[in-house]
Amino acid sequence: MELDWLEGFVESWQDRISHGRVPHALLLAGPVGVGKRAAARWIAATMLGLKTSRLPVYPQDAIEHADLRWVAPLEDKESIGIEQIRELVHGMVLTSYEGGGKVAVIEPANAMTVSAANSLLKTLEEPAGDALLILVADRVGKLPATIFSRCQRIDLPAPAQGAALAWLDRVQPGASWTEALRVAGGGPLAAIGVLEDLETSATMARDLNALGTGMGSAVEVAARWTRIGPEFVLNWLSQQVKLVVIAASAGREQAAGLAIEESVVRRMDRRNLFCYLDIINGLRGQPGGSFNVQVTLEGLLIDWADGLQDCGPNAPMDGMNLMLAGRQAP
């Protein structure tokens, strides 16, 4: 599907080409989920003479070309390291394989380490031949000023809500796009990922409410949640317990965004909410693999089902003991 809100961007880029105003270094900026990477792919295909659609599209087209380099954090890393940039810089000075110049995309550029960014400066100032460097930034404020000042910036804004919802409804008619778009901050592509998370969150809320009313099995729920992944589960659980704390502090049973039913909130021992939240947040700070996820979730959910009657390392409850054992298990 074409990203029709990028039509103005495409017209502007084609005008640059027709007037010979294509920069050597380009910074694509804008909110998460507005199509910056799709735009980078579209530019790369255009500059390398590849057949492409009229507008950037979703899902994104795969591009394979000898003169294209795409640099992103390695699979097990969160940053782009200096060796990746050095390799890119070396490749950019070589002669074009097909004689039409070279294109390199760095995304997200704000993931470059300081040393990696510094190693790119000379190339940004004095690019080789017809090379085009495209930097995609989700967080412009995280870019060093030295990088920012050497690129020509193009901002890709989010579409109006009505246009975004109309486009999303073509992706999946009847889905809860209004809420997904709100959570995503207005980026339609980000909303697609958020929708899946919303559906997962709704399922988890049903599980937690069932346990809180004495229904279901904490062990079975923990097994399902383990398949979702600890990072998502613990972040969601932390947010929900935090909202319970906020509601309790205000003398209410509900707070905006709280998915826990009032009858369940009333069953919780409010003296132990902060302790329970501390334990969850402590687990969120643990490195991956440092605790047995399913055993830990079993402990947390057993305690929830018991209404948080006790909390702490000396608690007599089976659930708390299971959770502590889970934190220590390999």
C-alpha positions in Angstrom: 0.0 0.0 0.0 1.3 3.4 -0.9 2.0 5.9 2.0 -0.2 8.6 0.5 0.6 11.2 3.1 4.2 11.2 1.7 3.1 12.6 -1.7 4.3 16.1 -0.8 7.7 14.6 0.1 7.9 12.7 -3.2 7.0 15.8 -5.2 9.7 17.8 -3.3 12.3 15.2 -3.9 11.5 15.0 -7.6 11.8 18.8 -7.8 15.3 18.6 -6.2 16.3 16.1 -8.9 15.0 18.2 -11.8 16.8 21.3 -10.5 20.1 19.5 -9.6 19.7 20.2 -5.9 20.2 16.7 -4.5 22.4 16.9 -1.4 25.3 14.6 -0.6 24.0 14.0 3.0 20.3 13.9 3.9 18.7 13.6 7.3 15.1 12.2 7.3 13.4 13.2 10.6 9.9 12.9 12.0 7.8 11.0 14.5 8.1 7.2 14.8 6.0 5.4 12.3 5.6 8.0 9.6 7.5 6.1 7.0 11.1 7.5 7.2 12.6 4.1 6.4 10.2 3.5 3.5 11.1 7.0 2.2 14.8 6.1 2.5 14.3 3.0 0.5 12.3 4.9 -2.1 15.0 7.5 -2.5 17.7 4.8 -2.7 15.8 3.0 -5.5 15.2 6.2 -7.3 18.9 7.3 -7.2 20.1 3.8 -8.3 17.8 3.7 -11.2 15.7 0.8 -9.9 12.1 0.3 -10.7 10.0 1.6 -7.8 6.5 2.6 -7.0 5.1 6.1 -7.3 5.2 6.6 -3.5 7.0 4.8 -0.7 5.0 1.7 0.3 4.0 -0.6 3.2 5.2 -3.3 3.6 8.5 -1.9 2.5 10.1 -3.1 -0.7 13.3 -5.1 -0.3 16.2 -3.5 -2.3 19.3 -5.4 -3.4 21.9 -3.5 -5.3 25.7 -3.6 -5.4 26.0 0.1 -4.7 23.6 0.2 -1.8 24.7 -0.1 1.8 22.2 -0.3 4.7 23.7 0.1 8.2 21.7 -0.7 11.3 22.5 -2.0 14.8 23.6 -5.6 14.6 21.2 -8.3 15.8 22.5 -8.5 19.3 23.3 -4.8 19.7 21.4 -1.6 20.4 24.0 0.8 18.9 25.8 1.2 15.6 29.5 0.8 16.3 32.6 2.4 14.9 33.7 -0.7 12.9 30.4 -0.6 11.0 30.9 3.0 10.1 34.5 2.5 9.1 33.5 -0.3 6.8 30.8 1.9 5.3 33.2 4.8 4.8 35.8 2.5 3.1 33.1 1.1 0.7 31.9 4.6 -0.2 35.2 5.7 -1.6 35.4 2.7 -4.0 34.3 3.0 -7.6 30.6 2.4 -8.2 30.0 -1.2 -9.3 27.3 -0.1 -11.9 28.5 3.4 -12.6 25.5 5.2 -11.2 26.9 6.4 -7.9 26.5 4.9 -4.4 23.8 5.2 -1.7 24.1 4.5 2.0 21.4 4.5 4.6 22.2 4.7 8.3 19.2 3.9 10.6 18.6 5.0 13.2 21.4 7.5 12.9 20.8 8.4 16.6 22.0 4.9 17.5 25.6 5.6 16.4 28.1 5.7 19.2 30.1 8.9 19.7 33.2 7.3 18.1 31.1 6.0 15.2 29.5 9.4 14.6 33.0 11.1 14.7 34.3 8.6 12.1 31.6 9.7 9.7 32.2 13.4 9.8 34.9 13.6 7.1 32.7 11.6 4.7 29.7 13.9 5.4 31.9 16.9 4.6 33.7 15.5 1.6 31.6 12.6 0.1 33.2 10.7 -2.7 31.8 11.2 -6.2 28.1 10.7 -6.6 27.6 9.2 -3.1 24.4 9.9 -1.2 24.3 9.4 2.5 20.8 9.1 4.0 20.5 9.3 7.8 17.2 8.3 9.4 16.6 9.7 12.8 13.8 8.8 15.2 15.3 11.2 17.8 17.0 14.1 16.3 17.9 15.5 19.7 20.2 12.4 20.2 22.3 13.3 17.1 25.6 15.1 17.7 25.5 18.7 16.5 28.4 18.0 14.2 26.4 15.4 12.3 23.2 17.5 12.3 24.9 20.5 10.8 26.4 18.6 7.9 23.1 17.1 6.6 20.2 18.6 4.8 17.1 17.9 6.8 13.8 16.8 5.5 10.9 16.4 8.1 8.3 13.8 7.4 5.2 14.8 9.5 2.5 12.5 10.6 -0.7 12.7 8.6 -3.9 14.2 10.0 -5.8 11.8 12.2 -8.7 11.3 9.8 -6.3 10.5 6.9 -4.3 8.1 9.1 -7.4 6.2 10.3 -8.7 5.9 6.7 -5.3 4.4 5.6 -5.2 2.1 8.6 -8.7 0.9 8.0 -7.6 -0.3 4.5 -4.8 -2.3 6.2 -7.2 -4.1 8.6 -10.8 -3.0 8.5 -12.7 -2.6 11.7 -9.6 -2.8 14.0 -9.2 -0.5 17.1 -7.2 2.0 15.1 -8.2 5.1 17.0 -6.7 3.8 20.3 -3.7 2.3 18.5 -2.9 5.6 16.7 -3.2 7.5 20.0 -0.8 5.2 21.7 1.6 5.3 18.8 1.7 9.1 18.9 0.1 9.6 15.4 2.4 7.5 13.3 0.3 5.1 11.2 3.1 2.5 10.8 3.8 2.6 14.5 0.1 2.0 15.1 0.2 -1.3 13.2 2.7 -2.6 15.8 0.8 -1.0 18.7 -2.4 -2.8 17.6 -0.9 -6.2 18.1 0.3 -5.1 21.5 -3.2 -3.8 22.4 -4.7 -7.2 21.6 -2.0 -8.9 23.7 -2.7 -6.4 26.5 -6.4 -7.1 26.3 -5.8 -10.8 26.6 -3.4 -10.3 29.6 -6.0 -8.0 31.3 -8.6 -10.8 31.0 -6.2 -13.3 32.5 -5.3 -10.9 35.4 -8.9 -10.1 36.1 -9.9 -13.8 36.1 -7.1 -14.6 38.6 -8.1 -11.7 40.7 -11.6 -13.1 41.1 -10.5 -16.6 41.9 -10.9 -18.0 38.4 -8.2 -19.7 36.3 -4.8 -21.1 37.1 -1.8 -18.9 37.8 0.5 -21.7 36.4 -1.4 -21.9 33.1 -1.5 -18.1 32.7 2.3 -17.9 33.5 2.9 -20.4 30.8 1.0 -18.3 28.2 2.7 -15.1 29.3 6.1 -16.7 29.1 5.5 -17.1 25.4 4.8 -13.4 25.0 8.2 -12.5 26.4 9.3 -11.1 29.8 10.1 -7.5 28.7 6.6 -6.9 27.4 4.9 -8.7 30.2 6.8 -7.0 33.0 6.4 -3.6 31.4 2.7 -4.0 31.0 2.3 -5.5 34.5 4.3 -2.6 36.0 2.1 0.0 34.2 -1.1 -1.7 35.4 0.0 -2.0 39.1 1.2 1.6 38.9 -2.3 2.7 37.8 -3.8 0.7 40.6 -1.5 2.6 43.0 -2.6 5.9 41.5 -6.2 5.1 41.8 -5.9 3.9 45.3 -3.9 7.0 46.3 -6.8 9.2 44.9 -9.4 7.1 46.8 -10.8 5.8 43.5 -11.1 2.3 42.1 -10.2 3.3 38.5 -7.6 5.4 36.7 -7.3 6.3 33.0 -5.8 3.3 31.1 -6.4 0.8 34.0 -7.5 -2.5 32.6 -8.1 -4.1 36.0 -11.7 -4.4 37.1 -12.9 -2.5 40.2 -13.9 -5.8 42.0 -10.3 -7.0 41.6 -8.7 -3.7 42.7 -10.9 -3.9 45.9 -9.6 -7.4 46.7 -5.9 -6.3 46.7 -4.2 -5.5 50.0 -3.3 -1.9 49.2 -0.6 -1.8 51.9 1.4 -4.2 49.7 0.9 -2.5 46.3 4.1 -0.5 46.5 6.1 -3.6 47.5 4.6 -5.6 44.6 5.4 -2.8 42.2 9.0 -2.6 43.5 9.4 -6.4 42.9 8.1 -6.1 39.3 10.4 -3.1 38.6 13.3 -4.9 40.1 12.7 -7.8 37.7 12.5 -5.3 34.8 16.0 -4.2 35.6 17.5 -7.7 35.6 19.5 -8.7 32.6 17.9 -11.3 30.3 18.5 -14.9 31.3 19.2 -14.0 35.0 15.9 -15.5 36.2 13.5 -18.3 35.3 10.7 -16.4 33.6 7.9 -18.9 34.0 8.7 -19.7 37.7 8.9 -15.9 38.4 5.6 -15.2 36.6 4.0 -18.0 38.5 5.0 -16.4 41.8 3.8 -13.0 40.8 0.5 -14.3 39.6 -0.1 -16.6 42.6 0.4 -13.5 44.8 -2.0 -11.5 42.7 -4.6 -14.3 42.9 -4.2 -14.3 46.7 -4.9 -10.5 46.8 -1.3 -9.5 47.8 -1.9 -10.5 51.4 1.9 -10.5 52.0 4.9 -9.0 50.3 8.7 -9.3 50.9 11.5 -11.8 51.0 10.2 -13.3 54.3 6.7 -13.7 53.1 5.3 -17.1 54.0 3.3 -17.4 50.8 4.2 -20.0 48.2 3.9 -17.5 45.4 6.5 -15.1 46.8 8.9 -18.0 47.5 8.4 -19.2 43.9 9.2 -15.7 42.6 12.3 -15.4 44.7 13.5 -18.8 43.5 12.8 -17.7 39.9 15.0 -14.7 40.3 17.9 -16.9 41.3 17.3 -19.8 38.8 19.3 -20.0 35.6 
